[in-house]
């Protein structure tokens, strides 16, 4: 079952809305959602997060 993502949900970095095709960063603790690839990459770099290899989200 796939969870529905609210397109108005805030980006986990800049707080803009994530839109209908958010960029997801899946970690063992939770899934982070971003409005763009740039925010996702900056968040990963700032917090030194590695994406879980077993789950990915297609855009």
C-alpha positions as CSV (number, residue, x, y, z in Angstrom):
1,X,0.0,0.0,0.0
2,X,1.4,3.4,-1.0
3,X,0.9,6.4,1.3
4,X,-0.6,9.5,-0.2
5,X,1.6,12.5,0.0
6,X,0.0,15.9,0.4
7,X,1.4,18.2,-2.4
8,X,1.2,21.1,0.1
9,X,3.4,19.3,2.6
10,X,6.6,21.4,3.4
11,X,10.0,20.5,2.1
12,X,12.2,19.2,4.9
13,X,14.9,21.8,4.0
14,X,13.4,25.0,2.7
15,X,9.7,24.5,3.7
16,X,8.3,25.2,0.2
17,X,5.6,22.7,-0.8
18,X,6.9,19.4,-2.1
19,X,4.4,19.3,-5.0
20,X,2.9,16.2,-6.7
21,X,6.3,14.5,-7.3
22,X,8.4,15.1,-4.2
23,X,12.1,14.0,-4.0
24,X,12.3,11.4,-1.2
25,X,15.2,10.5,1.0
26,X,14.6,7.2,2.7
27,X,16.4,6.4,5.9
28,X,15.9,3.7,8.6
29,X,14.3,6.3,10.9
30,X,11.9,8.0,8.4
31,X,11.4,9.3,4.9
32,X,12.3,12.9,4.2
33,X,10.5,14.8,1.4
34,X,11.9,17.6,-0.6
35,X,10.7,20.0,-3.3
36,X,13.7,19.5,-5.6
37,X,16.9,17.5,-6.0
38,X,18.9,20.4,-4.8
39,X,17.2,20.5,-1.4
40,X,17.6,16.8,-1.1
41,X,21.3,16.9,-1.9
42,X,22.0,19.8,0.5
43,X,20.1,18.0,3.3
44,X,22.1,14.8,2.8
45,X,25.4,16.8,2.8
46,X,24.5,18.9,5.9
47,X,23.4,15.9,7.9
48,X,25.7,13.3,6.3
49,X,22.7,11.0,5.6
50,X,23.1,8.0,3.4
51,X,20.0,6.8,1.6
52,X,18.8,3.3,2.5
53,X,19.8,1.0,-0.4
54,X,16.6,-1.2,-0.1
55,X,14.1,1.6,-0.8
56,X,14.0,4.3,-3.4
57,X,11.2,6.5,-4.8
58,X,11.0,7.2,-8.5
59,X,10.4,10.7,-9.8
